[in-house]
Amino acid sequence: MNQNDNDSGNDAALLAEAGGTDADRSRRLGFAIRALGRTPVSIFYQSSDLTYQWAENVPDAMGGGDVVGRTDHDLLPSLAADRLTASKLKVLEAGDPQRFELPVNLGGEVRWFDVWIDPDRDQGNRVAGVFTTLIEMTDQKRREVQLKNLLREVSHRSKNLLAIVLSLASQTARSSSTLSGFVGAFSGRLQAIARAQDLVTDRDWRGALMSDLISRQLALFRGDKALPVKVSGEDLVISPSAALYVGLAIHELAANSVRSGQLVALSGSIDVSTRIETLADGGRALVLEWSELGAGTGGEMEPLTRAFLENVVPLAVEGSGSLAADGEGMRYVLKVDGVHIA
C-alpha cells in the first residue's frame, strides 16, 4: 500500500468518525459558510508572500469576495495595511499567533475589528501561510464611546450639582436662626433640585419643559388646597443647568409666598408667565415673570434669598433678574439667555 492509499484510508476513517461521507462533509461545510455570512466574522488565508488565496464573508468595503491574488495594501488604507502586514510577518517568522484591535477607515467610516492571526504549518512544521479572522466590533466600540461620554457627562454634572448643594447649604445656614429652621429650608431646596433633576433625566439629559418644571416645583406647596396660580405663555425646553437654577428660583418664590404672601392668604392671584424676547443684538431670551397681586403679598424677602434670585440665578443662566415688592404685590422677572433654550 502506498502513501496515497494510507492517506485515503485515514480520510475515510476521519469521515467515518465524523459520521458521514465526502458529500456529507461538503454539505456541512456549505451550511457553515452560509451561516458565516450572517455573522460579523470574516476569514482569510494568505500564502507566505502574503497574497490572498481565499476568503469568506469579506466586508463589502474591502472588495467583497474579490480578494484572491491581492494583498492588504490593495484592499485597505495604508495605516491599517501596514499594521496587518507587520503582524503577519511576525507570525510567518516566529510562528506565534497574534491578536489585536484594528480601526480601519472603510468607505469614509471608521470600523473596528478584533483581529486574530494564526500560522498555517505544513507537514514539516514550517509556517507556510497565515489564517486571519476579522470579527467586526464597530457597534460595540460605538457603545463604549457613548458610555464613556455619558459617564464623563454624569461626572461633570455631579460635580456641578454638589457645588450647588454646598452653596445652598451655606446660604441656608446663614439665613437660619434655628436648627429646625435650617433643616426645613434646606430639605425644601434639596427637593427642588431633585425634582428638576428628575425632569432632566426623564428627557435623557436634554433639558426640561418649562410647564413641567413650574408644576413640579409648585406641587411641593400644594397641601390640601389648589394653589391660586395661573401659568401661561410659551412652553419651551431649557438646558439641564438652567433647569436646576430656574427650578430653584420658582421654589424660592413659592416658599416666600408661603411665609408671607399669596399662597398663605389665598385672597389674590399669582401669575407665572413665560415668553420669548428678541434682544437688541438679534439674540433671544426666555423671560419668566412671577407676579403676586392682592392684600398681604409682597412681604419683605430675606436678603440672602433676594440676592440668590437677583444675582446667583441670573449669573447661572447668563441673563438678568429683578425683584420688586411692596405692600400690594411682588414681581420677579428672570431672563434666561437663548443658549439655554433647546
TIGU-524096 format. One record per residue (C-alpha): residue in one letter; x, y, z. Coordinates in Angstrom, 2 decimals. Layout:
residues N
rest = A	X = X	Y = Y	Z = Z .
...
end
This chain:
residues 342
rest = M	X = 0.00	Y = 0.00	Z = 0.00 .
rest = N	X = 1.45	Y = 3.39	Z = -0.97 .
rest = Q	X = 1.26	Y = 6.71	Z = 0.85 .
rest = N	X = -1.82	Y = 7.80	Z = -1.11 .
rest = D	X = -3.60	Y = 4.63	Z = -0.05 .
rest = N	X = -2.69	Y = 5.39	Z = 3.56 .
rest = D	X = -3.98	Y = 8.96	Z = 3.22 .
rest = S	X = -7.22	Y = 7.74	Z = 1.67 .
rest = G	X = -7.66	Y = 5.26	Z = 4.49 .
rest = N	X = -7.04	Y = 7.97	Z = 7.08 .
rest = D	X = -9.51	Y = 10.29	Z = 5.39 .
rest = A	X = -12.13	Y = 7.56	Z = 5.28 .
rest = A	X = -11.57	Y = 6.86	Z = 8.96 .
rest = L	X = -11.94	Y = 10.52	Z = 9.82 .
rest = L	X = -15.11	Y = 10.78	Z = 7.75 .
rest = A	X = -16.50	Y = 7.71	Z = 9.47 .
rest = E	X = -15.74	Y = 9.22	Z = 12.87 .
rest = A	X = -17.40	Y = 12.48	Z = 11.74 .
rest = G	X = -20.46	Y = 10.47	Z = 10.82 .
rest = G	X = -20.62	Y = 10.93	Z = 7.04 .
rest = T	X = -19.21	Y = 10.76	Z = 3.54 .
rest = D	X = -17.43	Y = 13.36	Z = 1.42 .
rest = A	X = -20.85	Y = 14.57	Z = 0.31 .
rest = D	X = -21.96	Y = 14.91	Z = 3.94 .
rest = R	X = -18.87	Y = 16.88	Z = 4.80 .
rest = S	X = -19.32	Y = 19.16	Z = 1.78 .
rest = R	X = -22.91	Y = 19.78	Z = 2.79 .
rest = R	X = -21.91	Y = 20.66	Z = 6.33 .
rest = L	X = -19.13	Y = 22.92	Z = 5.05 .
rest = G	X = -21.55	Y = 24.68	Z = 2.71 .
rest = F	X = -24.00	Y = 25.25	Z = 5.56 .
rest = A	X = -21.20	Y = 26.58	Z = 7.79 .
rest = I	X = -20.16	Y = 29.06	Z = 5.10 .
rest = R	X = -23.75	Y = 30.25	Z = 4.64 .
rest = A	X = -24.12	Y = 30.63	Z = 8.41 .
rest = L	X = -20.88	Y = 32.62	Z = 8.48 .
rest = G	X = -22.50	Y = 35.16	Z = 6.17 .
rest = R	X = -24.97	Y = 36.01	Z = 8.94 .
rest = T	X = -22.21	Y = 36.93	Z = 11.36 .
rest = P	X = -19.68	Y = 39.79	Z = 11.60 .
rest = V	X = -16.86	Y = 37.26	Z = 11.14 .
rest = S	X = -14.56	Y = 37.19	Z = 8.09 .
rest = I	X = -11.91	Y = 34.53	Z = 7.39 .
rest = F	X = -8.87	Y = 34.88	Z = 5.11 .
rest = Y	X = -5.92	Y = 32.75	Z = 4.07 .
rest = Q	X = -2.64	Y = 34.13	Z = 2.69 .
rest = S	X = 0.41	Y = 32.27	Z = 1.47 .
rest = S	X = 3.92	Y = 33.09	Z = 2.67 .
rest = D	X = 4.17	Y = 36.01	Z = 0.21 .
rest = L	X = 1.03	Y = 37.44	Z = 1.87 .
rest = T	X = -1.17	Y = 37.29	Z = -1.21 .
rest = Y	X = -4.73	Y = 36.18	Z = -0.53 .
rest = Q	X = -5.55	Y = 32.65	Z = -1.66 .
rest = W	X = -9.14	Y = 32.53	Z = -0.45 .
rest = A	X = -11.57	Y = 34.37	Z = 1.81 .
rest = E	X = -15.06	Y = 34.00	Z = 3.19 .
rest = N	X = -17.61	Y = 36.66	Z = 4.20 .
rest = V	X = -15.41	Y = 39.58	Z = 3.16 .
rest = P	X = -16.83	Y = 43.02	Z = 4.13 .
rest = D	X = -18.22	Y = 44.88	Z = 1.11 .
rest = A	X = -15.97	Y = 47.86	Z = 1.78 .
rest = M	X = -12.95	Y = 45.54	Z = 1.36 .
rest = G	X = -13.97	Y = 44.45	Z = -2.11 .
rest = G	X = -16.49	Y = 41.75	Z = -1.17 .
rest = G	X = -15.20	Y = 38.40	Z = -2.38 .
rest = D	X = -12.74	Y = 39.81	Z = -4.93 .
rest = V	X = -9.54	Y = 39.47	Z = -2.90 .
rest = V	X = -7.68	Y = 36.47	Z = -4.39 .
rest = G	X = -4.19	Y = 37.38	Z = -5.58 .
rest = R	X = -4.24	Y = 40.72	Z = -3.80 .
rest = T	X = -2.52	Y = 41.99	Z = -0.65 .
rest = D	X = -3.53	Y = 44.04	Z = 2.36 .
rest = H	X = -2.22	Y = 47.21	Z = 0.70 .
rest = D	X = -4.51	Y = 46.58	Z = -2.25 .
rest = L	X = -7.58	Y = 46.40	Z = -0.02 .
rest = L	X = -7.01	Y = 48.66	Z = 2.98 .
rest = P	X = -5.81	Y = 52.18	Z = 3.83 .
rest = S	X = -2.07	Y = 52.35	Z = 4.31 .
rest = L	X = -2.00	Y = 52.62	Z = 8.13 .
rest = A	X = -4.25	Y = 49.60	Z = 8.64 .
rest = A	X = -2.44	Y = 47.64	Z = 5.90 .
rest = D	X = 0.97	Y = 48.41	Z = 7.44 .
rest = R	X = -0.19	Y = 47.19	Z = 10.88 .
rest = L	X = -1.72	Y = 43.99	Z = 9.49 .
rest = T	X = 1.25	Y = 43.19	Z = 7.27 .
rest = A	X = 3.78	Y = 43.75	Z = 10.07 .
rest = S	X = 1.84	Y = 41.43	Z = 12.39 .
rest = K	X = 1.53	Y = 38.72	Z = 9.73 .
rest = L	X = 5.25	Y = 38.88	Z = 9.03 .
rest = K	X = 5.87	Y = 38.25	Z = 12.73 .
rest = V	X = 3.61	Y = 35.21	Z = 12.60 .
rest = L	X = 5.42	Y = 33.90	Z = 9.49 .
rest = E	X = 8.79	Y = 34.41	Z = 11.16 .
rest = A	X = 8.11	Y = 33.24	Z = 14.73 .
rest = G	X = 5.01	Y = 31.09	Z = 14.30 .
rest = D	X = 3.27	Y = 32.70	Z = 17.28 .
rest = P	X = -0.38	Y = 33.78	Z = 16.93 .
rest = Q	X = -1.22	Y = 37.47	Z = 17.15 .
rest = R	X = -4.37	Y = 39.22	Z = 18.37 .
rest = F	X = -5.20	Y = 42.93	Z = 18.47 .
rest = E	X = -7.93	Y = 45.51	Z = 17.75 .
rest = L	X = -7.71	Y = 47.41	Z = 14.49 .
rest = P	X = -9.54	Y = 50.59	Z = 13.42 .
rest = V	X = -9.99	Y = 50.79	Z = 9.64 .
rest = N	X = -11.39	Y = 53.66	Z = 7.59 .
rest = L	X = -13.62	Y = 51.88	Z = 5.10 .
rest = G	X = -15.72	Y = 53.96	Z = 2.74 .
rest = G	X = -15.33	Y = 57.09	Z = 4.88 .
rest = E	X = -16.43	Y = 55.32	Z = 8.06 .
rest = V	X = -14.15	Y = 54.11	Z = 10.85 .
rest = R	X = -14.89	Y = 50.47	Z = 11.59 .
rest = W	X = -13.30	Y = 48.38	Z = 14.32 .
rest = F	X = -12.18	Y = 44.76	Z = 14.06 .
rest = D	X = -10.92	Y = 42.17	Z = 16.52 .
rest = V	X = -8.06	Y = 40.59	Z = 14.57 .
rest = W	X = -6.77	Y = 37.01	Z = 15.06 .
rest = I	X = -3.76	Y = 35.86	Z = 13.04 .
rest = D	X = -2.76	Y = 32.17	Z = 13.21 .
rest = P	X = 0.08	Y = 30.31	Z = 11.46 .
rest = D	X = -0.59	Y = 27.59	Z = 8.87 .
rest = R	X = 2.05	Y = 24.88	Z = 9.32 .
rest = D	X = 2.92	Y = 22.27	Z = 6.71 .
rest = Q	X = 3.86	Y = 18.65	Z = 7.37 .
rest = G	X = 7.39	Y = 19.73	Z = 8.19 .
rest = N	X = 6.04	Y = 22.14	Z = 10.84 .
rest = R	X = 7.16	Y = 25.10	Z = 8.76 .
rest = V	X = 4.87	Y = 28.14	Z = 8.57 .
rest = A	X = 3.50	Y = 28.13	Z = 5.04 .
rest = G	X = 0.94	Y = 30.89	Z = 5.39 .
rest = V	X = -1.41	Y = 32.67	Z = 7.76 .
rest = F	X = -5.08	Y = 32.46	Z = 8.62 .
rest = T	X = -6.67	Y = 35.77	Z = 9.57 .
rest = T	X = -10.01	Y = 36.11	Z = 11.34 .
rest = L	X = -11.67	Y = 39.53	Z = 11.47 .
rest = I	X = -14.57	Y = 39.99	Z = 13.88 .
rest = E	X = -16.26	Y = 43.34	Z = 13.39 .
rest = M	X = -16.87	Y = 45.16	Z = 16.67 .
rest = T	X = -17.84	Y = 48.61	Z = 15.41 .
rest = D	X = -21.19	Y = 48.69	Z = 17.24 .
rest = Q	X = -19.53	Y = 47.61	Z = 20.47 .
rest = K	X = -16.89	Y = 50.33	Z = 20.14 .
rest = R	X = -19.55	Y = 52.95	Z = 19.49 .
rest = R	X = -21.43	Y = 51.84	Z = 22.58 .
rest = E	X = -18.20	Y = 52.04	Z = 24.59 .
rest = V	X = -17.59	Y = 55.59	Z = 23.34 .
rest = Q	X = -21.17	Y = 56.59	Z = 24.14 .
rest = L	X = -20.88	Y = 55.06	Z = 27.60 .
rest = K	X = -17.59	Y = 56.87	Z = 28.28 .
rest = N	X = -19.09	Y = 60.16	Z = 27.13 .
rest = L	X = -22.15	Y = 59.57	Z = 29.29 .
rest = L	X = -20.05	Y = 58.75	Z = 32.35 .
rest = R	X = -17.92	Y = 61.83	Z = 31.73 .
rest = E	X = -21.09	Y = 63.94	Z = 31.46 .
rest = V	X = -22.55	Y = 62.39	Z = 34.61 .
rest = S	X = -19.31	Y = 63.09	Z = 36.49 .
rest = H	X = -19.29	Y = 66.69	Z = 35.29 .
rest = R	X = -22.93	Y = 67.25	Z = 36.20 .
rest = S	X = -22.49	Y = 65.54	Z = 39.57 .
rest = K	X = -19.66	Y = 67.92	Z = 40.45 .
rest = N	X = -21.79	Y = 70.90	Z = 39.44 .
rest = L	X = -24.71	Y = 69.55	Z = 41.45 .
rest = L	X = -22.54	Y = 69.07	Z = 44.54 .
rest = A	X = -21.30	Y = 72.65	Z = 44.17 .
rest = I	X = -24.90	Y = 73.88	Z = 44.05 .
rest = V	X = -25.86	Y = 71.82	Z = 47.12 .
rest = L	X = -22.87	Y = 73.11	Z = 49.11 .
rest = S	X = -23.72	Y = 76.68	Z = 48.15 .
rest = L	X = -27.35	Y = 76.20	Z = 49.19 .
rest = A	X = -26.29	Y = 74.62	Z = 52.48 .
rest = S	X = -24.07	Y = 77.60	Z = 53.24 .
rest = Q	X = -26.74	Y = 80.12	Z = 52.25 .
rest = T	X = -29.45	Y = 78.30	Z = 54.22 .
rest = A	X = -27.25	Y = 78.13	Z = 57.31 .
rest = R	X = -26.56	Y = 81.90	Z = 57.18 .
rest = S	X = -30.27	Y = 82.72	Z = 56.95 .
rest = S	X = -31.48	Y = 80.20	Z = 59.58 .
rest = S	X = -31.63	Y = 81.08	Z = 63.26 .
rest = T	X = -32.52	Y = 77.57	Z = 64.49 .
rest = L	X = -31.55	Y = 74.03	Z = 63.58 .
rest = S	X = -35.13	Y = 73.10	Z = 62.77 .
rest = G	X = -35.42	Y = 76.16	Z = 60.53 .
rest = F	X = -32.26	Y = 75.13	Z = 58.69 .
rest = V	X = -33.44	Y = 71.53	Z = 58.25 .
rest = G	X = -36.82	Y = 72.62	Z = 56.90 .
rest = A	X = -35.44	Y = 75.19	Z = 54.46 .
rest = F	X = -32.55	Y = 73.06	Z = 53.27 .
rest = S	X = -34.77	Y = 70.00	Z = 52.84 .
rest = G	X = -37.15	Y = 72.01	Z = 50.65 .
rest = R	X = -34.32	Y = 73.25	Z = 48.46 .
rest = L	X = -32.94	Y = 69.75	Z = 48.06 .
rest = Q	X = -36.37	Y = 68.55	Z = 46.96 .
rest = A	X = -36.49	Y = 71.37	Z = 44.44 .
rest = I	X = -33.17	Y = 70.27	Z = 42.98 .
rest = A	X = -34.28	Y = 66.64	Z = 42.95 .
rest = R	X = -37.49	Y = 67.44	Z = 41.07 .
rest = A	X = -35.65	Y = 69.49	Z = 38.46 .
rest = Q	X = -33.05	Y = 66.76	Z = 38.11 .
rest = D	X = -35.77	Y = 64.13	Z = 37.61 .
rest = L	X = -37.21	Y = 66.13	Z = 34.71 .
rest = V	X = -33.80	Y = 66.46	Z = 33.09 .
rest = T	X = -33.16	Y = 62.73	Z = 33.45 .
rest = D	X = -36.59	Y = 61.90	Z = 32.01 .
rest = R	X = -35.64	Y = 63.78	Z = 28.85 .
rest = D	X = -32.29	Y = 61.96	Z = 28.51 .
rest = W	X = -30.29	Y = 64.94	Z = 29.79 .
rest = R	X = -31.56	Y = 67.20	Z = 27.01 .
rest = G	X = -33.27	Y = 69.63	Z = 29.39 .
rest = A	X = -36.67	Y = 70.23	Z = 30.98 .
rest = L	X = -40.01	Y = 71.54	Z = 29.74 .
rest = M	X = -40.95	Y = 74.81	Z = 31.45 .
rest = S	X = -44.54	Y = 73.77	Z = 32.22 .
rest = D	X = -43.29	Y = 70.58	Z = 33.90 .
rest = L	X = -40.62	Y = 72.49	Z = 35.79 .
rest = I	X = -43.11	Y = 75.02	Z = 37.16 .
rest = S	X = -45.80	Y = 72.48	Z = 38.09 .
rest = R	X = -43.33	Y = 70.11	Z = 39.79 .
rest = Q	X = -41.94	Y = 72.91	Z = 41.97 .
rest = L	X = -45.36	Y = 74.29	Z = 42.92 .
rest = A	X = -46.55	Y = 70.79	Z = 43.82 .
rest = L	X = -44.22	Y = 70.88	Z = 46.83 .
rest = F	X = -46.51	Y = 73.55	Z = 48.35 .
rest = R	X = -49.87	Y = 72.21	Z = 47.23 .
rest = G	X = -51.07	Y = 70.70	Z = 50.51 .
rest = D	X = -54.81	Y = 70.04	Z = 50.63 .
rest = K	X = -55.86	Y = 73.10	Z = 48.62 .
rest = A	X = -55.46	Y = 74.09	Z = 45.00 .
rest = L	X = -53.00	Y = 76.95	Z = 44.65 .
rest = P	X = -54.19	Y = 80.24	Z = 43.15 .
rest = V	X = -51.51	Y = 80.08	Z = 40.45 .
rest = K	X = -52.14	Y = 80.70	Z = 36.76 .
rest = V	X = -49.42	Y = 79.58	Z = 34.34 .
rest = S	X = -49.38	Y = 80.91	Z = 30.78 .
rest = G	X = -47.07	Y = 81.64	Z = 27.87 .
rest = E	X = -44.69	Y = 79.71	Z = 25.65 .
rest = D	X = -43.79	Y = 76.22	Z = 26.77 .
rest = L	X = -40.12	Y = 75.64	Z = 25.91 .
rest = V	X = -37.36	Y = 73.22	Z = 26.82 .
rest = I	X = -34.41	Y = 74.74	Z = 28.67 .
rest = S	X = -30.97	Y = 73.27	Z = 29.21 .
rest = P	X = -30.18	Y = 70.96	Z = 32.15 .
rest = S	X = -28.10	Y = 73.54	Z = 34.01 .
rest = A	X = -30.71	Y = 76.26	Z = 33.52 .
rest = A	X = -33.47	Y = 73.89	Z = 34.65 .
rest = L	X = -31.81	Y = 73.42	Z = 38.05 .
rest = Y	X = -31.49	Y = 77.14	Z = 38.74 .
rest = V	X = -34.87	Y = 78.14	Z = 37.31 .
rest = G	X = -36.43	Y = 75.34	Z = 39.38 .
rest = L	X = -34.71	Y = 76.70	Z = 42.50 .
rest = A	X = -35.90	Y = 80.23	Z = 41.69 .
rest = I	X = -39.51	Y = 79.05	Z = 41.43 .
rest = H	X = -39.09	Y = 77.15	Z = 44.70 .
rest = E	X = -37.74	Y = 80.25	Z = 46.49 .
rest = L	X = -40.59	Y = 82.40	Z = 45.18 .
rest = A	X = -43.20	Y = 79.85	Z = 46.22 .
rest = A	X = -41.57	Y = 79.37	Z = 49.65 .
rest = N	X = -41.55	Y = 83.12	Z = 50.19 .
rest = S	X = -45.24	Y = 83.26	Z = 49.27 .
rest = V	X = -45.99	Y = 80.55	Z = 51.82 .
rest = R	X = -44.17	Y = 82.51	Z = 54.51 .
rest = S	X = -45.62	Y = 85.93	Z = 53.81 .
rest = G	X = -47.61	Y = 86.06	Z = 50.65 .
rest = Q	X = -50.33	Y = 84.77	Z = 48.41 .
rest = L	X = -50.04	Y = 81.04	Z = 48.97 .
rest = V	X = -50.99	Y = 81.62	Z = 52.59 .
rest = A	X = -53.60	Y = 84.30	Z = 52.13 .
rest = L	X = -55.32	Y = 82.65	Z = 49.14 .
rest = S	X = -57.00	Y = 86.02	Z = 48.65 .
rest = G	X = -55.44	Y = 87.23	Z = 45.44 .
rest = S	X = -53.68	Y = 85.73	Z = 42.49 .
rest = I	X = -50.28	Y = 84.58	Z = 41.29 .
rest = D	X = -49.48	Y = 84.70	Z = 37.61 .
rest = V	X = -46.49	Y = 82.86	Z = 36.17 .
rest = S	X = -45.81	Y = 83.58	Z = 32.51 .
rest = T	X = -43.10	Y = 82.74	Z = 30.02 .
rest = R	X = -42.31	Y = 84.39	Z = 26.72 .
rest = I	X = -39.54	Y = 84.78	Z = 24.17 .
rest = E	X = -37.96	Y = 88.20	Z = 23.88 .
rest = T	X = -35.82	Y = 89.35	Z = 20.95 .
rest = L	X = -32.71	Y = 91.16	Z = 22.16 .
rest = A	X = -31.08	Y = 94.24	Z = 20.66 .
rest = D	X = -28.20	Y = 92.19	Z = 19.27 .
rest = G	X = -30.60	Y = 89.90	Z = 17.42 .
rest = G	X = -30.39	Y = 87.14	Z = 20.01 .
rest = R	X = -33.24	Y = 85.89	Z = 22.10 .
rest = A	X = -34.03	Y = 85.30	Z = 25.76 .
rest = L	X = -36.63	Y = 83.36	Z = 27.69 .
rest = V	X = -38.43	Y = 85.68	Z = 30.09 .
rest = L	X = -40.02	Y = 84.16	Z = 33.20 .
rest = E	X = -42.29	Y = 86.50	Z = 35.14 .
rest = W	X = -43.75	Y = 85.78	Z = 38.60 .
rest = S	X = -46.42	Y = 88.26	Z = 39.76 .
rest = E	X = -48.26	Y = 88.24	Z = 43.08 .
rest = L	X = -51.19	Y = 90.61	Z = 43.46 .
rest = G	X = -53.53	Y = 91.19	Z = 46.39 .
rest = A	X = -53.52	Y = 92.19	Z = 50.02 .
rest = G	X = -50.90	Y = 90.52	Z = 52.13 .
rest = T	X = -48.50	Y = 89.86	Z = 49.25 .
rest = G	X = -45.11	Y = 91.32	Z = 48.65 .
rest = G	X = -43.79	Y = 90.92	Z = 52.15 .
rest = E	X = -40.15	Y = 91.60	Z = 52.93 .
rest = M	X = -37.94	Y = 88.91	Z = 51.43 .
rest = E	X = -34.85	Y = 87.60	Z = 53.20 .
rest = P	X = -31.74	Y = 89.42	Z = 51.93 .
rest = L	X = -29.94	Y = 86.18	Z = 51.02 .
rest = T	X = -32.98	Y = 84.91	Z = 49.09 .
rest = R	X = -33.20	Y = 88.22	Z = 47.25 .
rest = A	X = -29.51	Y = 88.01	Z = 46.40 .
rest = F	X = -30.00	Y = 84.46	Z = 45.17 .
rest = L	X = -32.85	Y = 85.50	Z = 42.86 .
rest = E	X = -31.22	Y = 88.70	Z = 41.60 .
rest = N	X = -27.59	Y = 87.58	Z = 41.35 .
rest = V	X = -26.93	Y = 83.85	Z = 41.62 .
rest = V	X = -29.69	Y = 82.53	Z = 39.35 .
rest = P	X = -29.20	Y = 85.17	Z = 36.60 .
rest = L	X = -25.47	Y = 84.52	Z = 36.55 .
rest = A	X = -26.05	Y = 80.78	Z = 36.16 .
rest = V	X = -28.41	Y = 81.27	Z = 33.20 .
rest = E	X = -26.32	Y = 84.08	Z = 31.66 .
rest = G	X = -29.21	Y = 86.52	Z = 31.95 .
rest = S	X = -30.63	Y = 89.03	Z = 34.41 .
rest = G	X = -33.06	Y = 89.11	Z = 37.31 .
rest = S	X = -35.04	Y = 91.86	Z = 39.02 .
rest = L	X = -37.30	Y = 91.75	Z = 42.05 .
rest = A	X = -39.77	Y = 94.49	Z = 43.08 .
rest = A	X = -42.07	Y = 94.21	Z = 46.10 .
rest = D	X = -44.39	Y = 96.46	Z = 48.11 .
rest = G	X = -47.48	Y = 96.06	Z = 50.26 .
rest = E	X = -49.69	Y = 95.40	Z = 47.27 .
rest = G	X = -47.69	Y = 92.78	Z = 45.43 .
rest = M	X = -44.42	Y = 91.41	Z = 44.17 .
rest = R	X = -42.96	Y = 90.95	Z = 40.70 .
rest = Y	X = -39.91	Y = 88.93	Z = 39.75 .
rest = V	X = -38.56	Y = 88.89	Z = 36.18 .
rest = L	X = -35.86	Y = 86.43	Z = 35.14 .
rest = K	X = -34.27	Y = 86.49	Z = 31.68 .
rest = V	X = -32.58	Y = 83.28	Z = 30.52 .
rest = D	X = -30.10	Y = 83.60	Z = 27.66 .
rest = G	X = -31.10	Y = 81.95	Z = 24.40 .
rest = V	X = -28.19	Y = 79.50	Z = 24.56 .
rest = H	X = -30.17	Y = 77.67	Z = 27.25 .
rest = I	X = -33.28	Y = 77.29	Z = 25.08 .
rest = A	X = -33.43	Y = 73.93	Z = 23.31 .
end
